[in-house]
Amino acid sequence: MVKKVLKFGGTSVGTTQRIHHVANIIKKEREIGNKIIAVVSAMAGKTNELISYSKNIDENFEKRELDVLLSSGEQVTCSLLAGALMKLNIEAKSWLNWQIPILTEGEHTNSRIINININKIDEYLNKGVAVIPGFQGISKDGDITTIGRGGSDATAVAIAKIFKADTCEIYTDVDGVYSSDPNKIPVAKKIDKISYEEMLELSSLGAKVMQPSAVQTAMMYQIPLHVKSTFTNREGTKIFSEESINYDKVVTGVAYSKDEAKITLQGVDDKPGVAADIFSPLSEKQINIDMVIQNISLDGKKTDLTFTVKRSDLGKSTD
């Protein structure tokens, strides 16, 4: 019997009709004897709708309460999918983050999963499908937290690791990873196999199929990933170790991001330890640094230091 984690993104569960379709995908897996943990996102557009509600109350809506608000999107999907499975006579149960629990640490809206209690769900998998919300957890203080946009991927991979799943399948609205964005580059080709390292590079540079932290976790723990379409029967893209891939092309794919902000510090002392003094406070705020460029100073005393962060982190970076 194979244990699988199946993650369904927002477009896959965007309507009740699509949720019924997802239930039928899971039913086929159960009928061949597989143990299934389904991880779900909020219905497409729901998270943005909830964010707009918060901004109508206060542009600087308190982050703890924002996490409580945003986590409700995945909870709705969990219940609907469990209900759709039961309508198909498939035993199923939804589990909210605090019922498992999924333990997290870090600041609100950008926490990370540190552990998941497996006992209740592992026992339940012998008789039914466990439906779990992505994107969220609960802190040691008992507060609901979220793990950043796209965090359902990270939840799915963390669950696959902790539950020792045989594979983690990511269902989305595209039928795999492409060499570039097929919506903008019509001649883009679907990639059948790609290494963790290449997928991490593509996702960190703007490819939206997978969240970078999810790919990184899968790479660290050698968890096979399979990106598939919810709406077609195409094979999709398999993501695994580089040693398992025979390369016949120099370039695998091209990606870009419009969500980057560039920060340049001028007149920085050109001496050891200065970069650490600059980047350490950013790390404490859980701000990820991407590209770093340091100009060579002519006088050996001053230099310009340029780096990029997510556009959403720009305000925190300059506080």
Order of alpha helices (4+ residues) and beta strands (2+ residues): beta-alpha-beta-alpha-alpha-alpha-beta-beta-beta-alpha-beta-beta-beta-alpha-beta-beta-beta-beta-alpha-alpha-beta-beta-beta-alpha-beta-beta-alpha
